[in-house]
Amino acid sequence: MTVLEDSTVASSLDPDAQRVTDAVEALLAEHDPTTMDDREFRGARFDAGLAWVHFAEGDGGLGVRPELNKIVESAMRTAGAKPTDPSTFFMHLAGPTIATHGSAEVKARFLRPMFTGEEKWCQLFSEPGAGSDFAGLGTKAERDGEEWIVNGQKVWNTLAHLADYGMLVTRTDPDAPKHKGMTYFALDMKADGVEVRPLRQITGEAEFNEVYMTDVRVPDSCRVGDVGEGWRASLTTLMNERNAIGGGGGGAPKRGAAANDAVEVWNAMDPSKQSAADKDTLMKWWVQAEVGRLTNMRAAQNAKSGNPGPEMSIAKLAYSELNKGLYEFCMNLLGADALIDFDYTYRRPEDLDVSGTAHGLRYAFLRVRANSIEGGTSEIMRNILGEQVLGLPGEPRVDKNVAWKEVPRN
């Protein structure tokens, strides 16, 4: 079976691409995704190095360029493999973090069941007193032999009610400056002392949660990275989160991307209600969405390693602002019809729809408000772009070299 006969990527001039193509063909020759259990098939895919091809061999990868993942994804769709379960979204954040910073034992323990979907993950970063100032977090972890005792609270934890493990960042050294005294763990969400409480949103859902940890014992074997290096590991998670939210995976969705929703609304309208001004606005949104799509593709093709850099803050910021404006425009086109046909009943979701489009335009209009908050607020994204991409002077930081415990807090 030839997976990509027409691909210009998988050519004899590109041995890495050919290697990926050969691995895909070997996998599909022995495993039929249309007849196998999905988790069993994904396990075989991991073992073949086709989970994340840019990861090291043995960690679900082949050690090749990250953009070659698109060969695998295209082949999986063609072969009839099931789409990735939306409830496993956080493997796109936890996987690269563990692969980059985890020990061999941590990678062997977590990467495979994460990719197969046997173990679902959530993110435990934000706190009530340390939202945008992530490095100011105060959840405490104290060492007790081969375990750590954790106490604290996290908030805005998406799908924590479904998760088996959480990406947890704690304060392990209050005497160190705030960026230096943090440590990253994989937290068993079913452990004694972990309590998950729902946070209801304007959509009616409780997709978000707050998580309380009271004397929770976390084995040191679940530590990701060195003690005190939680900030570095967290940056890997955050960069991949912005990449995922911003659509920087390097795929090639339909031209116009999310703006096609507005095009569908326009085409369904009574022609007598279509104004020249609205048509002009529609084209502006379509062009903006298309520019974002092409920019993300170019960024993915230029990537030299698996983890994106600060430039992905551009995509995340642009995507957030695009979505808010785009779906507000859709509601304006719908007029009074935008006020009906949406169920606000309280419910606990079983999956994640970051774009909001899976549940209709009215849901999307409400859900995408969160795009400018999750993964770093738009204000924080502008700071990152100014300082790390454009090289502008940073804002004064009077607490940079001060012990965390001495920094004033509310």
C-alpha positions in Angstrom: 0.0 0.0 0.0 1.4 3.4 -1.0 0.3 6.0 1.5 1.4 9.2 -0.2 2.0 8.5 -3.9 1.5 12.2 -4.8 3.4 13.7 -1.9 6.3 16.0 -2.8 7.5 15.7 0.8 8.0 12.0 0.7 10.6 11.9 -2.1 13.8 10.0 -2.7 15.6 13.3 -2.0 14.3 13.4 1.5 15.4 10.3 3.5 13.6 11.4 6.6 10.3 11.8 4.8 10.8 8.4 3.1 11.6 6.8 6.4 8.3 8.1 7.8 6.4 7.0 4.7 7.9 3.5 4.9 7.0 3.3 8.6 3.4 4.3 7.9 3.1 1.7 5.1 4.5 -1.0 7.4 2.1 -0.1 10.1 -1.0 -0.2 7.9 0.1 -3.4 6.2 -0.2 -5.1 9.6 -2.9 -3.1 11.3 -6.2 -2.1 9.9 -7.6 0.9 11.8 -11.1 0.3 10.5 -11.3 -3.1 12.2 -9.1 -2.7 15.3 -9.9 -1.2 18.6 -8.8 2.4 18.4 -6.6 2.3 21.5 -4.9 -0.9 20.3 -4.3 0.8 16.9 -2.9 3.9 18.5 -0.6 1.7 20.7 0.7 0.1 17.5 1.2 3.5 16.0 3.2 4.6 19.1 5.4 1.5 19.0 6.1 2.2 15.3 7.4 5.7 16.1 4.4 7.4 14.5 2.8 9.1 17.5 5.0 12.2 17.4 7.7 11.5 14.7 10.0 14.3 16.1 10.2 12.5 19.5 13.2 10.2 20.1 13.0 6.6 19.1 11.4 4.6 21.8 9.4 7.6 22.9 6.8 7.3 20.2 8.9 9.0 17.5 11.6 8.5 14.9 13.8 11.5 15.7 12.9 13.4 12.5 11.6 16.9 11.6 8.2 17.8 13.3 6.5 18.9 10.1 6.7 15.3 8.9 3.9 14.5 11.3 1.6 15.7 8.6 2.5 12.6 6.5 1.3 10.4 9.3 -1.9 12.4 9.9 -2.8 12.4 6.2 -2.2 8.7 5.9 -4.3 8.0 9.0 -7.3 9.9 7.6 -6.9 8.1 4.3 -6.8 4.7 6.0 -9.9 5.4 8.0 -8.4 5.7 11.4 -10.6 7.4 14.0 -9.9 11.1 14.7 -8.1 11.9 17.9 -10.5 12.0 20.8 -11.0 15.7 21.7 -10.9 14.9 25.4 -7.2 14.0 25.0 -6.4 17.5 23.9 -3.8 18.0 26.7 -1.6 15.2 25.4 -0.4 17.9 22.9 0.9 19.9 25.9 1.9 17.2 28.3 3.6 14.9 25.7 6.2 17.5 24.5 6.9 18.6 28.0 7.5 15.1 29.3 9.6 14.2 26.2 11.7 17.3 26.6 12.2 17.4 30.4 11.2 14.0 31.8 13.5 11.2 32.8 13.6 8.0 30.9 11.4 6.4 33.6 8.9 9.2 33.4 8.7 9.0 29.6 8.3 5.2 29.7 5.6 5.5 32.2 3.4 8.3 30.7 3.9 8.8 27.0 2.3 5.6 25.6 -0.9 5.6 27.7 -1.2 9.3 27.1 -1.2 8.8 23.3 -3.5 5.9 23.3 -6.1 7.7 25.4 -5.9 5.3 28.2 -4.9 8.1 30.5 -6.3 11.6 30.0 -4.6 14.8 31.2 -5.5 18.2 32.4 -3.4 21.4 33.2 -3.0 22.7 36.7 -1.3 26.0 36.3 -3.4 29.1 37.2 -4.2 30.0 40.7 -6.7 32.5 42.2 -3.8 34.7 43.4 -1.4 34.1 40.4 -3.2 34.1 37.1 -1.2 36.1 34.5 1.7 36.2 36.9 2.2 32.4 36.6 5.6 32.5 38.3 3.9 33.9 41.4 2.1 30.7 42.2 1.9 29.5 45.8 0.7 25.9 45.7 3.2 24.3 48.1 5.1 21.0 47.7 7.3 19.8 50.6 9.6 16.8 50.3 9.0 13.8 52.6 11.5 11.1 51.6 10.5 9.7 48.2 7.3 11.7 48.2 6.1 15.3 48.1 3.2 16.6 50.1 1.2 19.1 48.1 -1.3 21.7 49.4 -2.9 24.5 47.4 -5.6 25.4 44.9 -5.7 25.7 41.1 -8.4 27.3 38.9 -9.7 27.3 35.3 -8.7 23.7 34.9 -10.2 22.5 31.7 -11.7 18.9 31.7 -10.1 18.2 35.1 -13.3 16.3 35.9 -12.3 13.7 33.3 -8.5 13.6 33.8 -6.5 10.8 35.2 -3.4 13.0 35.5 -2.7 16.7 35.7 0.3 18.8 34.8 1.0 20.3 38.2 3.5 23.2 38.9 4.3 23.8 42.6 6.4 26.0 44.8 9.1 23.9 46.3 11.6 26.6 47.5 10.0 29.8 48.8 13.4 31.2 49.6 14.4 31.3 45.9 13.2 34.0 43.4 9.8 33.1 42.1 11.0 31.8 38.7 13.6 29.5 40.4 11.7 27.8 43.2 9.1 25.9 41.1 8.9 22.2 40.4 6.7 20.3 37.9 4.9 17.1 38.6 2.4 14.6 37.1 -0.4 14.6 39.6 -2.7 11.5 40.0 -6.1 13.2 39.9 -7.7 10.2 41.7 -5.2 10.5 44.6 -6.5 11.1 48.2 -6.8 14.8 48.9 -7.6 15.9 45.3 -11.0 17.6 45.0 -12.4 18.8 41.7 -15.2 21.4 41.7 -17.1 22.6 38.6 -17.1 26.2 37.4 -20.2 27.0 35.3 -19.6 29.1 32.2 -21.9 31.3 30.0 -22.4 28.4 27.6 -24.1 26.5 30.4 -21.2 24.0 30.6 -18.8 23.4 33.4 -15.9 22.6 31.2 -13.6 24.5 33.6 -12.9 23.5 37.2 -11.1 24.5 40.3 -8.9 21.8 42.0 -8.1 21.7 45.7 -5.1 19.7 47.0 -5.0 18.9 50.7 -1.9 16.9 51.9 -1.7 15.1 48.6 1.2 12.7 48.4 3.0 12.7 45.0 5.8 10.2 44.4 9.1 11.8 43.4 9.0 9.3 40.4 6.2 11.6 39.0 8.5 14.6 38.9 9.0 16.1 35.5 12.4 17.8 35.2 14.8 18.7 38.0 13.7 20.2 41.4 13.5 23.9 40.9 13.3 23.7 37.1 9.5 23.9 36.9 9.6 27.3 35.1 11.6 25.8 32.2 9.3 22.8 31.9 6.2 25.1 32.2 7.4 27.2 29.3 7.5 24.1 27.1 3.9 23.4 28.1 2.8 27.0 27.5 4.5 27.3 24.1 2.8 24.1 22.9 -0.5 25.3 24.3 -0.3 28.5 22.3 0.7 26.5 19.3 -2.4 24.2 19.7 -4.8 27.0 20.4 -3.3 29.1 17.6 -3.6 26.3 15.1 0.1 26.1 14.4 0.2 22.4 13.9 1.2 22.8 10.3 -1.9 21.2 8.8 -3.7 22.7 5.8 -7.4 23.1 6.7 -9.8 24.4 4.1 -9.0 27.8 2.7 -10.5 30.6 4.7 -10.4 28.4 7.9 -12.9 29.5 10.5 -14.2 32.4 8.3 -16.0 29.8 6.3 -18.6 29.7 9.0 -19.4 33.3 8.3 -19.5 32.5 4.5 -22.1 29.8 5.2 -24.3 32.2 7.1 -23.9 34.8 4.3 -24.9 32.3 1.6 -28.0 31.2 3.6 -29.2 34.8 4.0 -32.1 36.4 2.1 -30.2 38.3 -0.7 -32.4 41.3 0.0 -30.7 41.5 3.5 -27.1 41.3 2.2 -25.5 44.7 2.3 -22.4 45.8 0.5 -20.9 46.8 3.8 -21.4 43.4 5.3 -20.0 41.7 2.2 -16.9 43.9 2.5 -16.5 42.9 6.2 -17.0 39.3 5.4 -14.1 39.4 2.9 -11.9 41.1 5.4 -12.5 38.3 7.9 -11.9 35.7 5.3 -8.6 37.2 4.2 -7.5 37.5 7.8 -8.3 33.9 8.5 -6.5 32.8 5.3 -3.4 34.8 6.2 -3.4 33.2 9.6 -3.7 29.7 8.1 -0.8 30.3 5.6 1.4 31.9 8.3 0.9 28.9 10.6 1.8 26.5 7.8 5.0 28.4 7.0 6.0 28.5 10.7 5.5 24.8 11.0 7.6 24.1 7.9 10.4 26.3 9.2 10.4 24.6 12.6 13.7 22.9 13.4 12.7 21.1 16.6 9.5 19.9 18.2 8.8 22.7 20.6 7.6 26.1 19.2 9.2 29.3 20.2 7.8 32.7 21.3 6.7 33.4 17.7 3.7 31.2 18.2 2.4 33.9 20.5 1.6 35.7 17.2 -0.6 32.9 16.1 -2.3 32.5 19.4 -3.0 36.3 19.7 -4.2 36.5 16.1 -6.4 33.5 16.4 -8.0 34.7 19.7 -8.8 38.1 18.2 -10.0 36.6 14.9 -12.4 34.2 16.6 -14.0 36.9 18.8 -14.6 39.3 16.0 -15.6 36.6 13.5 -18.3 35.0 15.6 -19.6 38.4 16.7 -20.0 39.2 13.0 -21.9 35.9 12.5 -24.3 36.8 15.2 -24.8 40.2 13.6 -25.6 38.5 10.3 -28.1 36.2 12.0 -29.9 39.1 13.6 -32.7 38.1 16.0 -32.2 34.4 15.0 -29.0 34.5 17.0 -31.0 34.6 20.2 -32.7 31.2 19.7 -31.8 27.6 19.3 -29.2 27.3 22.1 -29.5 25.2 25.2 -28.0 26.8 28.3 -28.8 23.9 30.5 -26.0 23.1 33.0 -23.9 20.1 31.8 -20.5 18.5 32.3 -18.9 18.1 28.8 -17.1 14.9 27.8 -14.8 16.6 25.3 -13.1 19.9 24.4 -14.0 22.3 21.7 -11.5 25.1 21.8 -12.8 26.7 18.6 -16.4 26.3 19.6 -17.5 25.3 16.1 -18.4 21.7 16.9 -21.5 22.9 18.8 -22.8 25.5 16.5 -22.4 29.3 15.9 -24.2 30.4 19.0 -22.1 28.2 21.3 -19.0 29.4 19.4 -19.8 33.0 20.0 -19.8 32.4 23.7 -17.0 29.8 23.9 -14.4 31.8 22.0 -14.4 34.5 24.7 -12.1 32.2 26.5 -9.5 32.1 23.6 -8.1 35.4 24.7 -7.6 34.1 28.3 -6.5 30.5 28.0 -2.9 29.8 27.2 -2.0 33.3 28.3 -4.1 36.4 28.0 -3.9 38.6 24.9 -2.2 41.2 27.1 0.5 38.7 28.1 0.9 37.7 24.5 1.6 41.3 23.5 4.3 41.5 26.2 5.9 38.3 24.9 5.9 39.6 21.3 7.3 42.9 22.3 10.1 41.6 24.4 11.0 38.2 22.9 10.2 38.7 19.2 10.6 42.4 18.6 13.3 42.9 21.2 11.7 45.9 22.9 12.7 46.8 26.4 10.9 44.8 29.1 8.7 46.2 31.7 10.4 46.9 35.1 10.4 43.9 37.3 11.3 44.8 40.9 10.7 41.2 42.2 13.0 39.4 39.8 15.7 38.6 42.2 13.7 38.7 45.4 12.8 35.6 47.4 9.3 34.5 46.6 8.2 34.6 50.2 9.2 38.3 50.4 7.2 39.4 47.4 4.0 41.3 48.4 0.8 39.5 47.5 -2.9 40.2 47.8 
